Amino acid sequence: MSTEITNNYIEEYTTQEKLQILADAAKYDVACTSSGSDRRGKKGELGNAAACGICHSFASDGRCISLLKILMTNHCVYDCKYCINRASNDVKRATFTPQEICELTVEFYKRNYIEGLFLSSGVLKNPTYTMEKMCETLLLLRTKYHFNGYIHVKTIPGASDELLAAAGYLADRISVNMELPTEEGLRTLAPNKTMQTILDPMGKVRNTIASHRMAIGKSAHMERSKGNQFLSQSIFGTESKKQFADGLMKEKKAALGTENVVRDDAGAYGSIDQGKNHGTGSGGSVTGETDVQNTIANLAAKMNGTVLDSALTWDNAYQLAPLDMSKLKRRFAPAGQSTQMIIGATGESDYTLLQTTQQLYQGFDLKRVFYSAYIPLNEDKVLPQIGTPPPLLREHRLYQADWLLRFYGFQAGELLSEEKPNFNELVDPKCDWALRHLDQFPVEVQTASYAMLLRVPGIGPKSAGRITYARRYGRLDFPSLKKMGVVLKRAQYFITCGGRQMYHTPIEEGYITRQLTGIDQKDIWKTEHANESFTQMSLADFGIG
């Protein structure tokens, strides 16, 4: 994989100047966590990748740890309208050589500035060339510099399978940026990209991770919150997976125009017998629930009306890896894969974004979906005007909803609908759901199920677990709930303890909303209708006179 960057892309900048340019250019690329990778230090090698967050996240022991986050280059042949590094923009351009990235990573690590690397890049020349340089960088880090720390790499859609395989074996987490949740959005803002080129590598990575996990005796799916095993309606639960697969089968029939689709019920997605793993084909086409090829093809059909071809089955991925990696014997992307979606650049609703997120989790087994509030940087009639504030609160609400999907057993269709396509910015999504379902409240904490406790605003997975454990040994009261971590400021309106409320308050939407937000619903209505003008009706309006 030895190549040279031509002089056309070598600038007269010092390494420090390149670092300033390319670290600043990388600030719009999110998804820098390392949860799921657990590799301890080795003698003669630098670093480790313990199971903890990286890049201003917190480890289980309270440590705040970070990684070096840079672009390999901000040169780009693509002209995505939303990107500051697009080809038509006049910005300072710089390119790191693989050697420079390795030296920066190791020197920063030795000085205890970082504990890992987050590497992304613009498209230099073409996707394959760019991915080759990134893989060369990672290979040098792992072999010549013996760096054993956490590495997260953003792949370039359209690169060859060999390079995608190499990146997966060299990095801990691998990402394919979706950017926008619909095919129409991509055509409008990123004409050089298609949903096909994004979903194709995403599906291949999913297959290969599954086959590697099964080869070492694990489930085909990435680990999730342990609390999900008690939540029958969780998107990762058996029944939800089965419903998802059934929906995909219908979509595939509609897309292909066929009446019969071959399906092995014994290996159906979400089969009740989760202890069995059924594989179809050879090598990479492996799942514990259904044929991965069908799952991904149908997910694509559901998301953008197209059906991917059978090339998504990625057999024996290790054979695609370069020969000089054969001695590494590394697991393939042990921390899984993730993706990023831009919020606010196009007109998609929160409902569309959340539905896409749920489909990605269920269809591609993503570890995380990240959201990036669009900051207007480029002048274009299809984009928000420069100076428009980025939708940071909207991004925050989507992250909160994402947690509800992954840890609380909620489904996207419960939180939003076509009639209510966007989140209420005044309250968090969980409170918003509770206010619309007051018929299910108040909940008695002495008898409520774990799943129902999780739906109470102010009660999370930890406090719900503590409640279910503690109530076996005695009666609970509100002071003990507070000690368990329950946020009574919110929970008090939705729970009873021993048949009594904390304070005698009415279970009414208007009253609870005022208490939670400090805003009267009349004031909210006035704000929403501030631009409307009203005039007194005349007798003629009633047909008189």
C-alpha positions in Angstrom: 0.0 0.0 0.0 3.0 2.3 -0.5 2.1 5.4 -2.6 3.3 8.9 -2.8 1.3 12.1 -2.5 2.1 14.1 -5.5 3.6 17.6 -5.3 0.2 19.0 -6.3 -1.0 18.2 -2.8 2.1 19.1 -0.8 1.9 22.6 0.6 4.7 24.7 2.0 3.4 24.4 5.6 5.1 23.3 8.7 3.6 20.4 10.6 2.3 22.7 13.3 0.6 24.9 10.6 -0.9 21.8 9.0 -2.1 20.7 12.4 -3.9 24.0 13.0 -5.6 23.9 9.6 -6.6 20.2 9.7 -7.6 20.0 13.3 -9.9 23.1 12.8 -11.3 21.5 9.6 -12.2 18.3 11.6 -14.4 20.1 14.2 -17.5 19.5 12.1 -17.0 15.7 12.1 -18.6 14.1 15.1 -18.8 10.5 16.4 -15.7 10.3 18.6 -16.5 7.7 21.2 -14.8 4.4 21.8 -17.3 2.5 23.9 -17.2 -1.2 23.1 -13.5 -1.6 22.5 -11.6 -3.3 25.3 -7.9 -4.0 24.7 -5.3 -3.7 27.5 -1.8 -2.6 27.0 0.9 -4.9 25.7 4.6 -5.1 26.5 6.6 -3.3 23.9 3.6 -1.4 22.5 2.2 2.1 23.2 -1.3 2.7 24.5 -4.5 0.7 25.1 -8.1 0.9 24.2 -10.0 0.1 27.4 -13.8 0.1 27.2 -14.5 3.7 27.9 -15.3 7.0 26.1 -12.7 9.0 24.3 -12.6 12.6 23.2 -14.0 14.4 26.2 -16.0 11.5 27.5 -15.7 9.8 30.9 -14.4 6.4 31.7 -16.0 4.1 34.3 -13.4 5.3 36.9 -14.2 9.0 36.3 -11.3 9.8 34.0 -11.9 12.3 31.2 -9.9 11.1 28.2 -9.5 12.4 24.7 -8.1 11.7 21.3 -6.3 13.5 18.5 -9.0 14.5 16.0 -7.8 15.6 12.6 -8.4 15.3 8.9 -5.7 13.7 6.8 -6.5 16.4 4.2 -9.0 19.0 3.6 -8.5 18.8 -0.2 -11.7 17.5 -1.7 -12.8 16.7 -5.2 -16.5 16.7 -4.0 -18.6 19.8 -3.9 -21.1 19.1 -1.1 -23.0 22.3 -0.6 -23.0 22.1 3.2 -19.2 21.4 3.6 -16.6 24.1 4.4 -14.0 22.0 2.6 -16.0 21.6 -0.6 -14.1 21.9 -3.9 -15.5 25.3 -4.8 -14.6 27.0 -1.5 -11.5 29.2 -1.2 -9.9 27.9 2.0 -6.4 27.0 3.1 -5.6 23.5 2.0 -3.2 21.1 3.7 -2.4 17.4 3.6 -0.7 15.3 6.2 1.6 12.5 5.1 1.1 9.2 6.8 4.5 9.6 8.6 3.4 13.0 10.0 0.2 11.7 11.4 2.0 8.8 13.1 4.6 11.1 14.6 1.9 13.5 15.9 -0.1 10.7 17.4 2.8 9.1 19.2 4.3 12.3 20.4 1.0 13.6 21.7 0.4 10.2 23.4 3.8 10.3 25.1 3.0 13.7 26.5 -0.3 12.4 27.8 -2.3 14.8 25.7 -4.3 12.0 24.0 -5.2 8.3 24.3 -6.2 7.6 20.8 -6.8 8.9 17.2 -9.8 10.0 15.3 -8.9 10.1 11.6 -11.2 11.5 8.9 -10.4 13.1 5.5 -11.6 14.9 2.5 -11.6 13.1 -0.8 -8.1 13.5 -2.3 -8.1 12.6 -6.0 -10.6 9.8 -5.6 -12.1 7.6 -2.8 -9.7 4.7 -3.3 -6.6 6.8 -3.3 -7.7 8.6 -0.1 -8.6 5.4 1.7 -5.3 3.9 0.7 -3.3 6.7 2.3 -5.5 6.4 5.5 -4.9 2.7 5.7 -1.2 3.2 5.1 -1.2 5.6 8.1 -3.0 3.1 10.3 -0.7 0.3 9.3 2.4 2.3 10.1 0.9 3.2 13.5 0.1 -0.4 14.3 3.4 -2.0 13.0 6.3 0.5 12.9 5.2 2.6 15.9 3.5 -0.3 17.8 0.6 1.9 18.7 -2.0 -0.2 20.5 -4.4 2.7 21.5 -7.9 3.4 20.3 -8.4 4.4 16.6 -11.6 5.6 15.0 -11.5 6.0 11.3 -14.1 7.5 9.0 -14.1 5.6 5.7 -14.6 7.0 2.3 -17.7 5.7 0.5 -16.8 4.3 -2.9 -13.4 3.0 -1.9 -12.4 -0.6 -2.8 -13.4 -3.6 -0.6 -9.8 -4.4 0.1 -9.2 -1.0 1.7 -12.4 -1.1 3.6 -11.3 -4.5 5.0 -7.9 -3.1 5.9 -9.4 -0.2 7.8 -11.7 -2.5 9.7 -8.8 -4.7 10.9 -6.6 -1.7 11.7 -9.1 0.5 13.6 -11.3 -0.1 16.6 -14.4 1.7 15.3 -15.3 2.4 11.7 -17.7 4.9 10.4 -19.5 5.6 7.1 -21.1 9.0 7.3 -24.7 9.0 6.1 -24.8 12.9 6.3 -28.5 13.2 5.3 -31.4 10.8 6.0 -33.0 10.7 2.5 -31.9 10.2 -1.1 -33.5 13.5 -2.1 -31.4 15.4 0.5 -28.3 13.8 -0.8 -29.2 14.7 -4.4 -29.8 18.3 -3.4 -26.8 18.9 -1.2 -24.3 16.2 -2.0 -24.6 15.4 -5.8 -21.4 13.3 -5.7 -22.8 10.9 -3.2 -25.6 8.4 -3.3 -27.4 6.3 -0.7 -26.2 3.2 -2.5 -22.5 4.0 -2.0 -23.1 4.8 1.7 -25.3 1.7 2.5 -23.1 -0.7 0.6 -20.0 -0.4 2.8 -22.1 -0.1 5.9 -23.7 -3.4 5.1 -20.4 -5.1 4.4 -18.9 -3.9 7.7 -22.0 -5.1 9.5 -21.7 -8.6 7.9 -18.0 -8.9 8.7 -18.4 -7.8 12.3 -21.1 -10.4 12.8 -19.0 -13.2 11.3 -16.0 -12.3 13.5 -18.1 -12.1 16.6 -19.6 -15.5 15.9 -16.2 -17.0 15.1 -15.1 -16.3 18.7 -18.4 -17.6 20.2 -20.2 -14.3 20.7 -23.6 -13.3 19.4 -23.7 -11.8 15.9 -25.0 -8.5 17.4 -23.1 -5.8 19.2 -23.6 -5.7 23.0 -26.4 -3.4 24.2 -27.6 -2.1 27.6 -28.2 -5.1 29.9 -31.5 -3.5 30.8 -32.8 -4.1 27.2 -33.2 -7.8 28.1 -36.2 -6.8 30.3 -37.8 -4.7 27.7 -39.9 -6.6 25.3 -40.7 -3.6 23.2 -37.1 -2.4 22.8 -35.9 -2.0 19.2 -33.3 -4.6 20.0 -35.8 -7.0 21.5 -36.9 -10.3 19.9 -40.4 -9.2 19.0 -39.3 -5.8 17.6 -36.7 -7.4 15.4 -39.3 -9.8 14.1 -41.7 -7.0 13.3 -38.9 -5.1 11.6 -37.9 -8.0 9.5 -41.5 -8.7 8.5 -41.9 -5.0 7.4 -38.7 -5.3 5.3 -40.0 -8.4 3.6 -43.2 -6.5 2.6 -41.1 -3.6 1.3 -38.9 -6.0 -0.7 -42.0 -7.6 -2.3 -43.3 -4.2 -3.2 -40.0 -3.0 -4.6 -39.3 -6.1 -6.6 -42.9 -6.6 -7.7 -42.9 -10.2 -6.6 -45.4 -12.2 -4.6 -43.0 -14.8 -3.1 -39.7 -14.1 -1.4 -37.7 -17.1 -0.2 -37.3 -17.0 3.5 -36.1 -19.5 6.1 -38.4 -19.2 9.1 -35.9 -21.1 11.3 -33.5 -18.3 10.7 -36.0 -15.4 10.8 -34.9 -12.1 12.1 -35.8 -12.0 15.7 -36.6 -15.8 16.0 -37.9 -16.7 19.5 -35.0 -19.1 19.8 -32.2 -16.6 20.1 -29.8 -19.3 21.2 -29.5 -20.6 17.6 -27.4 -18.8 14.9 -28.3 -19.6 11.4 -25.9 -18.7 8.6 -26.7 -18.5 4.9 -24.2 -18.7 2.1 -20.6 -18.7 3.3 -18.3 -16.4 5.1 -19.7 -13.0 5.6 -23.4 -13.7 5.1 -23.9 -14.6 8.7 -26.6 -13.6 11.3 -28.4 -15.1 14.2 -31.8 -14.0 12.9 -32.1 -13.7 9.2 -30.2 -13.5 6.0 -28.1 -10.3 6.3 -28.3 -9.8 2.6 -32.1 -9.7 2.6 -32.1 -7.5 5.7 -29.8 -4.8 4.2 -31.5 -4.9 0.8 -34.9 -4.4 2.3 -33.7 -1.7 4.6 -32.4 0.2 1.6 -35.7 -0.3 -0.1 -37.5 1.1 2.9 -35.3 4.1 3.2 -34.9 5.2 -0.3 -37.0 3.1 -2.6 -34.1 1.1 -4.1 -33.0 -2.4 -3.6 -29.3 -3.2 -3.4 -27.9 -6.2 -5.2 -26.4 -9.4 -3.9 -22.9 -8.0 -3.8 -23.5 -7.0 -0.2 -22.6 -10.5 0.9 -18.9 -10.0 1.9 -17.5 -13.5 2.1 -14.2 -14.2 3.9 -13.3 -10.6 4.4 -9.9 -11.4 5.9 -8.8 -12.6 2.4 -9.4 -9.0 1.1 -7.0 -7.6 3.7 -3.5 -6.8 2.4 -0.9 -9.5 2.8 1.2 -7.4 5.1 -1.6 -7.4 7.7 -1.7 -11.2 8.0 0.6 -11.2 11.0 -1.5 -8.7 13.0 -4.3 -11.2 13.8 -6.6 -8.3 14.8 -10.3 -8.4 15.4 -12.5 -6.6 12.9 -13.8 -3.3 14.2 -14.3 -4.5 17.8 -16.0 -1.2 18.8 -18.5 -1.6 16.0 -19.6 1.0 13.5 -21.3 4.4 13.7 -22.6 7.1 11.4 -23.4 10.8 11.4 -26.4 12.8 10.2 -26.5 16.6 9.7 -29.4 18.4 11.4 -31.0 21.5 9.9 -29.4 21.7 6.5 -32.5 20.3 4.8 -36.1 20.2 5.7 -36.4 16.7 7.1 -38.5 16.5 10.3 -37.4 15.0 13.6 -39.8 12.1 12.9 -37.9 11.3 9.6 -34.5 11.5 11.4 -35.6 9.3 14.2 -37.2 6.7 12.0 -34.0 6.5 10.0 -32.0 6.2 13.2 -34.2 3.3 14.3 -33.9 1.5 11.0 -30.1 1.9 11.1 -29.9 0.4 14.5 -32.0 -2.5 13.6 -30.8 -3.1 10.0 -27.1 -2.4 10.3 -26.5 -3.0 14.1 -24.8 0.4 14.5 -23.3 1.1 17.8 -24.2 4.8 17.7 -25.9 7.3 15.4 -24.5 10.8 15.9 -26.2 14.1 15.1 -24.5 17.3 14.0 -26.3 20.6 14.1 -25.6 22.4 10.8 -23.7 25.6 11.2 -24.3 27.8 8.1 -20.9 28.4 6.5 -21.5 28.5 2.8 -23.7 30.8 0.7 -26.3 28.8 -1.2 -30.0 29.3 -1.8 -30.8 25.8 -0.7 -29.0 26.2 2.7 -29.9 28.3 5.7 -28.5 31.8 5.5 -25.1 32.5 7.0 -25.6 33.9 10.5 -28.6 31.7 11.2 -28.1 30.1 14.6 -27.4 26.3 14.4 -30.3 24.2 15.8 -28.3 23.1 18.9 -31.4 22.5 21.0 -32.9 20.4 18.3 -29.7 18.3 18.2 -29.9 17.9 21.9 -33.5 16.7 21.8 -32.5 14.1 19.1 -29.7 12.8 21.3 -32.1 12.5 24.2 -34.6 10.6 21.9 -31.7 8.4 20.7 -31.0 7.4 24.3 -34.7 6.6 24.8 -34.4 4.2 21.8 -31.2 2.5 23.0 -31.8 2.3 26.8 -35.5 2.9 27.6 -37.4 0.7 25.3 -39.1 3.4 23.3 -39.9 3.1 19.6 -39.6 6.1 17.2 -43.3 5.8 16.4 -44.2 6.3 20.1 -42.2 9.5 20.4 -43.2 11.2 17.2 -45.7 10.8 14.4 -46.7 12.3 11.1 -49.2 14.4 12.9 -46.6 15.5 15.4 -43.3 15.4 13.4 -41.1 17.5 15.7 -40.0 17.5 19.3 -41.3 20.1 21.8 -38.3 22.3 22.5 -39.6 23.3 26.0 -39.5 19.8 27.5 -37.4 16.7 26.9 -38.9 13.9 24.7 -39.6 11.6 27.6 -41.6 14.3 29.4 -43.4 15.2 26.2 -44.4 11.5 25.7 -45.6 11.3 29.3 -47.7 14.5 29.0 -49.4 13.0 25.9 -50.1 9.7 27.8 -51.3 10.9 31.2 -53.9 8.1 31.1 -51.0 5.8 32.1 -50.0 7.8 35.2 -49.5 8.1 38.1 -47.4 4.9 38.4 -47.1 3.2 41.8 -43.3 2.6 42.3 -44.0 -0.3 44.7 -45.6 -2.5 42.0 -44.7 -1.0 38.6 -42.7 -3.1 36.2 -39.1 -2.2 35.3 -40.2 -1.3 31.8 -42.9 1.1 33.1 -40.6 2.7 35.6 -38.3 3.6 32.7 -41.1 5.6 31.1 -41.5 7.8 34.1 -39.8 11.2 33.6 -37.0 11.5 36.2 -36.3 7.8 36.5 -33.4 6.2 34.5 -32.1 2.7 34.1 -29.9 2.9 37.2 -32.6 4.3 39.5 -35.2 1.9 38.0 -32.9 -1.0 38.8 -32.4 0.2 42.3 -36.1 0.6 42.9 -36.9 -2.9 41.7 -34.1 -4.3 43.9 -34.9 -2.2 47.1 -38.7 -2.8 47.1 -38.1 -6.5 47.7 -36.8 -5.8 51.1 -39.1 -3.0 52.3 -41.4 -0.2 51.5 -40.1 2.9 49.7 -40.7 6.5 50.4 -39.8 9.7 48.5 -36.6 10.5 50.5 -35.3 7.0 49.6 -36.2 7.5 46.0 -34.2 10.7 46.0 -31.2 8.8 47.4 -31.6 6.2 44.6 -31.1 9.0 42.0 -34.7 9.7 41.0 -35.2 13.3 39.9 -38.2 14.1 41.9 -38.5 17.5 40.4 -39.9 15.8 37.3 -41.0 12.4 38.7 -43.3 13.7 41.4 -46.1 14.5 39.0 -46.1 10.9 37.5 -45.6 8.6 40.5 -47.2 7.5 43.8 -45.3 5.9 46.6 -47.5 3.7 48.8 -50.6 5.1 47.1 -49.7 8.7 47.8 -48.3 11.5 45.8 -45.3 13.5 47.0 -47.6 16.6 47.0 -51.3 16.7 46.1 -51.2 17.9 42.5 -53.6 17.5 39.7 -52.6 15.1 36.8 -53.4 17.6 34.1 -51.3 18.4 31.1 -51.5 22.2 31.5 -50.6 22.2 35.1 -47.7 19.9 34.8 -46.3 21.7 31.8 -46.4 25.0 33.7 -44.6 23.4 36.6 -41.9 21.8 34.4 -41.3 24.8 32.2 -42.5 27.8 34.2 -44.5 28.9 31.1 -48.3 29.0 30.9 -49.7 27.2 27.8 -51.6 30.4 27.0 -48.2 32.1 26.6 -47.0 29.3 24.4 -50.0 29.6 22.2 -49.5 33.4 21.9 -45.8 32.9 20.9 -46.7 30.3 18.3 -49.4 32.7 16.8 -47.4 35.9 17.3 -47.3 36.7 13.6 -51.0 36.2 13.0 -53.3 39.2 12.9 -56.9 39.1 14.2 -59.8 41.4 13.4 -63.3 41.6 14.8 -65.9 39.8 12.7 -68.6 41.9 11.1 -72.3 41.1 10.8 -71.7 40.4 7.1 -69.6 37.5 8.1 -72.6 35.9 9.7 -74.8 36.7 6.7 -76.6 39.6 8.4 -77.1 43.0 6.9 
